[in-house]
Amino acid sequence: MKDLPIELVGAVVESVTSTSDLLSLRSVNATCHRLVTPHAFRKINIHNSIQSAQDCQSILASPSLATHVREIIYDPRDHAQFCLLPVGAHDACDELEIADLEVVLTETLCALSGFTNLESVSLNFWPSFRSQDGTEVQEHPFWFTNRQIAVLHAMHYAIKSSPVRSLTLNNVVLISSACYDFVSSVTDSPLHHFSMSVVANSELGAWSGSKALNGPLSSLLPLSNANLKSLVLRSPQGLYHSLNTQLHSYDYPALETLVLENIIFDHTPSADGIEEFIVRHKASLRRLELHACTSYVPSMSTPIRRWSTIWKRFEEELESLREIVVGNVHQGYALLDGASGYIPHLPLPALAGEDEKDYLQFSNHVNLRSVLARTCL
């Protein structure tokens, strides 16, 4: 390979995606070492083990390697399905090893500001870890949530002096807001993008035995700031609703994109609700995505907050919107059942038809504005 043109070697390097292959290629000769290093260390995966966290610390201790790191992913698991096991179904855990894991993860994440060119961090939470002997251990819910809080706390400490601009949190079990008081310490968040997927109400119910256990979505949101441009709130495995969500104090003047998935809108619009949060950002919001969102129905006898009414309000208020994406035109309604948790509440067919009609009118209105905006450029 030493006789190949450097351009060809560079092309080979660009085509290799496996980290292990890149590291092997890096050891071929000095030219490969120089060309491969930026690619091999651009993205660092920290698996949920003591050894992996220590490997990241070793990279951090080498300035010639640390300077190339742009992205960090904690506990990536391709194609894995999240499952929060109920109490009693977990494996026997070595509590000392769990404590050691929390310590080394905390040390590693607190030091992320040492990656001076870091742009993006993704934190994935799974209720298991790899022990020192290589065994995958299913954790007790207490240890899982405790480690989740420790990791989040460390990440927020690092954000205050880190160049990171994008933060993604996956499989978050939202509990009491008091557990996330460290969020308020980041008074001027540098994040341009924040994404959070939460564990659905149904999963939380199966774990805890309570149909109403769910912390507020606002618990981990960045404080109001002029940097945030993109916000994603998702519950991929089912509906999410919390009566304790308080959004009235969150204002992002630069927010352009908002994505919501399986999030339940409150029955009565209030300053703390999702609907008011959307309207409050009407001056900056350009793209709105709603996937399988529903409107909360307090009881069978309570008049529903119609999607038709919501669409009409959005059409009137969101004058700067240029793109609306709705995964399911028939956005639904949800009722909290004492035995089954949140269940679909089906309106009369005529009401569903009116919901769809008013959505299409809203969508057409947004599309027309977008076309006119482009023609005026």
C-alpha positions in Angstrom: 0.0 0.0 0.0 3.0 2.3 0.5 3.3 2.7 -3.3 -0.3 3.7 -3.9 -1.0 7.4 -4.6 -2.1 9.2 -1.5 -5.4 10.2 -3.1 -6.2 6.5 -3.6 -5.3 5.7 0.0 -7.5 8.6 1.1 -10.4 7.2 -1.0 -9.9 3.7 0.7 -10.0 5.3 4.1 -13.2 7.2 3.3 -14.9 3.9 2.3 -14.2 2.1 5.5 -16.9 2.4 8.2 -15.9 -0.3 10.7 -13.9 1.1 13.7 -11.9 -2.1 14.0 -11.1 -2.0 10.3 -10.0 1.6 10.5 -7.7 0.8 13.5 -6.2 -2.1 11.5 -5.7 0.1 8.5 -4.2 2.8 10.7 -1.4 0.4 11.8 -0.2 -0.4 8.2 2.3 2.5 7.8 2.9 6.1 8.7 0.8 7.4 5.8 -2.2 5.3 6.8 -1.7 6.3 10.4 -1.9 10.0 9.5 -4.8 9.6 7.1 -6.9 7.2 9.2 -6.6 8.8 12.6 -9.1 11.6 12.0 -11.6 9.1 10.8 -11.0 6.4 13.4 -11.5 8.8 16.3 -14.2 11.0 14.8 -16.9 9.1 16.6 -16.4 7.4 20.0 -18.8 4.8 21.4 -18.8 4.4 25.1 -20.5 1.1 25.9 -22.1 0.5 29.3 -19.0 -1.1 30.9 -16.1 0.1 33.1 -13.6 -0.9 30.4 -15.2 1.1 27.7 -15.4 4.2 29.8 -11.8 3.8 30.7 -10.9 3.5 27.0 -12.6 6.8 26.4 -10.5 8.4 29.2 -7.3 7.1 27.5 -8.3 8.8 24.3 -9.1 12.0 26.2 -5.6 11.8 27.8 -4.0 11.9 24.3 -4.4 15.4 22.8 -3.4 14.1 19.4 -6.4 11.8 19.4 -8.9 13.9 21.4 -8.7 16.7 18.9 -10.4 14.5 16.2 -13.4 13.6 18.3 -16.6 15.1 17.0 -19.3 12.8 18.2 -19.8 10.6 21.3 -22.5 7.9 21.7 -23.1 6.4 25.1 -24.3 2.7 25.0 -25.3 2.3 21.3 -27.3 -0.9 20.7 -28.4 -1.3 17.1 -31.9 -2.8 16.6 -32.3 -3.3 20.4 -35.8 -3.1 21.8 -36.2 -1.3 25.1 -37.9 -3.3 27.8 -38.1 -2.1 31.4 -38.4 -5.3 33.5 -40.7 -5.2 36.5 -39.3 -5.5 40.0 -38.4 -9.2 40.7 -37.4 -10.0 37.1 -33.9 -8.6 37.2 -30.7 -10.4 37.6 -28.7 -10.6 40.8 -26.3 -7.6 40.6 -22.9 -6.9 42.2 -23.7 -3.6 43.8 -20.1 -2.8 44.2 -19.5 -3.2 40.5 -22.6 -1.1 39.7 -21.2 1.6 42.0 -17.8 1.4 40.3 -19.5 1.7 36.8 -21.3 4.9 37.9 -18.1 6.4 39.2 -16.1 5.8 36.0 -19.0 6.9 33.8 -19.3 10.1 35.9 -15.6 10.8 35.6 -15.6 10.2 31.9 -18.6 12.4 31.1 -17.6 15.2 33.4 -14.3 15.4 31.4 -16.0 15.7 28.0 -15.0 19.4 27.7 -11.5 18.0 27.1 -12.7 17.0 23.6 -12.3 20.6 22.2 -14.0 19.9 18.9 -16.9 17.8 20.2 -20.1 18.7 18.4 -22.7 16.0 19.3 -23.5 13.7 22.2 -26.1 10.9 22.3 -26.9 9.2 25.6 -28.8 5.9 25.3 -30.2 4.3 28.5 -30.8 0.5 28.7 -31.7 -1.4 31.9 -28.6 -3.6 31.7 -24.8 -3.4 31.7 -21.9 -5.6 30.8 -20.1 -6.9 33.8 -16.3 -7.3 34.2 -16.6 -11.0 33.2 -18.5 -10.1 30.0 -22.0 -11.1 31.2 -24.9 -8.9 30.2 -26.7 -8.1 33.5 -30.4 -7.0 33.7 -30.6 -4.3 36.3 -33.0 -3.6 39.2 -35.1 -0.5 38.3 -33.5 1.4 41.2 -30.0 0.9 39.9 -31.1 1.7 36.3 -32.7 5.0 37.3 -29.9 5.9 39.7 -27.3 5.4 36.9 -29.5 7.4 34.5 -29.5 10.4 36.9 -25.8 10.1 37.5 -25.0 10.1 33.7 -27.4 13.0 33.1 -25.9 15.0 36.0 -22.4 14.5 34.7 -23.4 15.5 31.1 -24.9 18.7 32.3 -21.8 19.5 34.3 -19.7 19.0 31.1 -22.1 21.1 28.9 -21.2 24.2 30.8 -17.7 24.2 29.4 -18.0 22.0 26.3 -18.3 23.0 22.7 -21.1 20.4 22.1 -24.1 21.8 20.2 -26.4 18.7 19.9 -27.6 16.5 22.7 -29.8 13.4 22.3 -31.3 11.4 25.2 -33.0 8.1 24.5 -35.1 5.8 26.8 -35.4 8.4 29.6 -37.5 7.3 32.6 -38.9 10.6 33.8 -39.4 10.8 37.5 -39.8 13.6 40.0 -38.5 17.0 38.8 -36.5 17.3 42.1 -34.2 14.6 40.8 -33.1 16.9 38.0 -32.2 20.1 39.8 -28.8 20.1 38.1 -30.5 21.2 34.8 -31.0 24.6 36.3 -27.2 25.0 36.7 -26.8 25.4 32.9 -28.1 28.9 32.8 -27.1 29.6 29.2 -27.2 26.3 27.3 -25.0 26.2 24.2 -27.2 23.6 22.6 -28.7 24.2 19.1 -30.4 20.8 19.0 -32.1 18.9 21.9 -33.8 15.5 21.4 -35.4 13.4 24.1 -37.3 10.1 23.9 -39.1 9.0 27.0 -40.3 5.6 28.2 -44.1 5.4 27.5 -46.7 5.5 30.3 -47.6 1.9 29.6 -44.0 0.7 30.2 -43.8 2.8 33.4 -47.1 1.3 34.6 -45.9 -2.3 34.0 -42.7 -1.5 35.9 -44.2 0.4 38.9 -47.8 -0.9 39.1 -49.0 2.6 38.8 -51.0 3.9 35.8 -50.2 7.5 36.6 -46.4 7.4 37.2 -44.8 9.9 34.8 -42.6 12.8 35.4 -43.0 16.1 33.5 -41.5 16.5 30.0 -40.2 19.9 31.2 -37.8 18.3 33.7 -34.9 18.0 31.4 -35.5 20.8 28.9 -32.8 23.4 28.6 -33.6 26.6 30.3 -34.9 29.4 28.1 -32.2 30.6 25.8 -31.6 32.1 22.3 -29.5 29.3 21.0 -31.9 26.4 20.7 -33.1 25.9 17.1 -34.4 22.3 17.1 -36.4 20.4 19.7 -37.6 16.8 19.5 -39.8 15.1 22.2 -40.7 11.5 21.5 -42.3 8.5 23.2 -41.6 5.8 20.5 -43.2 2.9 22.3 -46.5 4.5 23.2 -48.4 7.5 24.5 -46.9 9.8 27.1 -48.7 12.3 29.2 -47.9 14.1 32.5 -50.3 16.4 34.2 -47.3 17.9 36.0 -45.6 19.2 32.8 -45.0 22.9 33.2 -43.9 24.7 30.0 -44.9 28.2 30.8 -41.3 29.4 31.6 -39.7 27.8 28.5 -39.1 30.2 25.7 -36.7 29.7 22.7 -36.7 32.7 20.4 -34.6 30.9 17.7 -36.7 27.7 17.7 -37.3 26.7 14.1 -38.1 23.0 14.2 -40.3 21.1 16.7 -41.0 17.4 16.5 -43.5 15.6 18.7 -44.3 11.9 18.7 -46.9 10.1 20.8 -47.2 13.2 23.1 -50.7 13.8 24.6 -52.0 17.4 24.3 -53.8 18.7 27.4 -57.6 18.9 27.4 -57.7 22.6 28.3 -55.1 25.0 26.7 -52.9 26.5 29.4 -49.5 28.2 29.5 -48.0 25.0 30.8 -49.4 22.8 27.9 -47.9 21.6 24.6 -50.4 23.6 22.5 -49.6 26.9 24.1 -45.9 26.1 23.9 -46.2 25.7 20.1 -48.2 28.9 19.7 -45.7 30.8 21.9 -43.0 30.1 19.3 -45.1 31.2 16.3 -42.6 34.0 15.4 -39.7 31.6 14.8 -41.2 28.2 14.1 -40.7 27.1 10.5 -41.3 23.3 10.7 -43.7 21.4 12.9 -44.0 17.6 13.0 -46.7 15.7 14.9 -46.6 11.9 14.8 -49.4 9.9 16.5 -50.1 12.7 19.0 -53.4 12.7 20.8 -55.7 15.0 22.7 -56.4 14.2 26.3 -60.0 13.4 27.4 -60.4 13.6 31.2 -63.6 11.4 31.2 -66.2 9.9 29.0 -68.6 12.6 29.9 -66.2 15.5 29.3 -66.4 17.4 25.9 -63.2 16.7 23.9 -60.7 19.2 22.8 -61.2 18.7 19.1 -58.3 18.4 16.7 -60.4 20.5 14.4 -60.2 23.3 16.9 -56.5 22.9 17.3 -55.9 22.9 13.5 -57.9 26.1 13.1 -56.0 27.8 15.8 -52.6 26.7 14.3 -53.7 28.0 10.9 -54.6 31.4 12.4 -51.6 31.7 14.8 -48.6 30.0 13.1 -48.1 32.5 10.4 -44.3 31.8 10.0 -44.7 28.1 9.6 -43.4 26.8 6.3 -43.7 23.0 6.7 -46.2 20.8 8.6 -45.6 17.1 8.8 -48.3 14.8 10.3 -47.6 11.1 10.4 -51.3 10.2 10.8 -53.9 12.7 9.5 -56.4 11.3 12.1 -54.7 12.5 15.2 -56.5 10.8 18.0 -57.9 11.1 21.5 -56.8 9.4 24.7 -58.6 8.6 27.9 -56.9 7.6 31.2 -58.5 4.4 32.3 -57.8 3.3 35.9 -57.2 -0.3 34.9 -55.6 0.0 31.5 -53.8 3.3 31.5 -54.1 5.6 28.5 -56.5 4.1 25.9 -57.8 5.4 22.6 -61.0 7.4 22.8 -62.9 7.2 19.5 -65.0 10.2 18.4 -68.0 10.0 16.1 -67.0 9.4 12.5 -68.4 12.8 11.6 -66.1 14.5 14.0 -63.1 12.5 12.7 -64.0 13.7 9.2 -64.1 17.3 10.3 -60.8 16.9 12.0 -59.3 15.7 8.8 -60.9 18.4 6.7 -59.5 21.2 8.9 -56.1 19.6 9.0 -56.0 19.5 5.2 -57.1 23.2 5.1 -54.3 24.1 7.6 -51.7 22.0 5.6 -52.7 23.6 2.3 -52.5 27.0 3.9 -48.9 26.3 5.1 -47.9 24.9 1.7 -49.2 28.0 0.0 -47.3 30.3 2.3 -44.1 28.2 1.6 -44.5 28.5 -2.1 -45.1 32.2 -1.9 -42.1 32.7 0.3 -39.9 30.8 -2.2 -41.2 32.8 -5.2 -40.4 36.1 -3.4 -36.7 35.2 -2.9 
